[in-house]
């Protein structure tokens, strides 16, 4: 492999890493749910906690105690989680295809 090919390979890997980080940031934004005056991040942990305990008051992402409707919040969190992860998967598959098309080590 000559120096031009090595530079192209390094550029391809760097561009893939940057695109992957940007995608992850977009997904994290899609996981945010506003409910009852609080902001919550749709995570597996929070979804499981609400499923098992159904509390009336929980801490939001800013550390504020928020009185919630546990069933409604759980529904909103599940919808956000499914939407964000489906979008993430689709976009990641596109990134992988682009990367494979530019990969010089095949």
C-alpha positions as CSV (number, residue, x, y, z in Angstrom):
1,X,0.0,0.0,0.0
2,X,1.5,3.3,-1.0
3,X,1.2,6.6,0.9
4,X,-1.7,7.9,-1.1
5,X,-3.7,4.7,-0.4
6,X,-2.8,4.9,3.3
7,X,-4.0,8.5,3.5
8,X,-7.3,7.6,1.7
9,X,-7.7,4.7,4.2
10,X,-7.1,7.0,7.2
11,X,-9.4,9.7,5.8
12,X,-12.2,7.1,5.3
13,X,-11.8,5.7,8.8
14,X,-11.8,9.2,10.3
15,X,-14.8,10.3,8.3
16,X,-16.7,7.2,9.4
17,X,-15.8,7.8,13.0
18,X,-17.0,11.4,12.8
19,X,-20.3,10.4,11.0
20,X,-20.9,7.7,13.6
21,X,-20.5,10.3,16.5
22,X,-22.8,12.8,14.7
23,X,-25.4,10.0,14.3
24,X,-25.2,9.1,18.0
25,X,-25.7,12.7,18.9
26,X,-28.9,12.9,16.8
27,X,-30.2,9.7,18.3
28,X,-29.6,11.0,21.8
29,X,-31.7,14.1,21.0
30,X,-34.5,11.8,19.8
31,X,-34.5,10.0,23.1
32,X,-35.5,13.1,25.1
33,X,-39.1,13.2,26.2
34,X,-40.9,16.2,27.7
35,X,-43.6,15.2,30.3
36,X,-45.4,17.1,33.0
37,X,-42.9,19.9,33.0
38,X,-39.8,17.7,33.1
39,X,-37.4,16.3,30.6
40,X,-36.6,12.6,30.6
41,X,-34.2,10.5,28.6
42,X,-35.7,7.3,27.3
43,X,-33.3,4.6,28.5
44,X,-33.7,0.9,29.2
45,X,-33.1,1.6,32.9
46,X,-35.9,4.2,33.2
47,X,-38.3,2.1,31.1
48,X,-37.7,-0.9,33.4
49,X,-38.0,1.2,36.5
50,X,-41.4,2.6,35.4
51,X,-42.5,-0.8,34.4
52,X,-41.7,-2.5,37.7
53,X,-42.5,0.3,40.2
54,X,-44.9,2.8,38.6
55,X,-43.9,5.7,40.9
56,X,-45.9,9.0,41.0
57,X,-42.8,11.2,41.4
58,X,-39.4,10.7,39.8
59,X,-36.3,12.8,39.1
60,X,-36.0,14.3,35.6
61,X,-32.7,14.7,33.8
62,X,-32.1,18.0,35.5
63,X,-32.5,16.6,39.0
64,X,-36.0,18.0,39.6
65,X,-38.7,16.0,41.3
66,X,-41.6,15.7,38.8
67,X,-45.1,14.3,39.5
68,X,-45.8,12.1,36.6
69,X,-48.5,9.8,35.1
70,X,-46.4,6.6,35.1
71,X,-48.4,4.8,32.4
72,X,-48.4,7.8,30.0
73,X,-44.7,8.6,30.5
74,X,-43.9,4.9,30.0
75,X,-45.8,5.0,26.7
76,X,-44.0,8.1,25.6
77,X,-40.6,6.7,26.5
78,X,-41.2,3.5,24.7
79,X,-42.3,5.3,21.5
80,X,-39.2,7.6,21.7
81,X,-36.9,4.6,22.3
82,X,-38.3,2.6,19.4
83,X,-38.3,5.6,17.0
84,X,-34.7,6.6,17.9
85,X,-33.3,3.1,17.7
86,X,-35.0,2.3,14.4
87,X,-33.6,5.5,12.9
88,X,-30.2,4.8,14.4
89,X,-30.1,1.3,12.9
90,X,-31.2,2.5,9.5
91,X,-28.7,5.4,9.3
92,X,-25.9,3.2,10.7
93,X,-26.5,0.6,8.0
94,X,-26.2,3.4,5.4
95,X,-22.9,4.5,7.0
96,X,-21.5,1.0,6.9
97,X,-22.4,0.6,3.2
98,X,-20.7,3.9,2.4
99,X,-17.6,2.9,4.4
100,X,-17.4,-0.5,2.8
101,X,-17.6,1.1,-0.6
102,X,-14.6,3.3,0.3
103,X,-12.6,0.7,2.2
104,X,-9.3,0.1,0.5
105,X,-8.5,-3.0,2.6
106,X,-11.1,-5.3,1.0
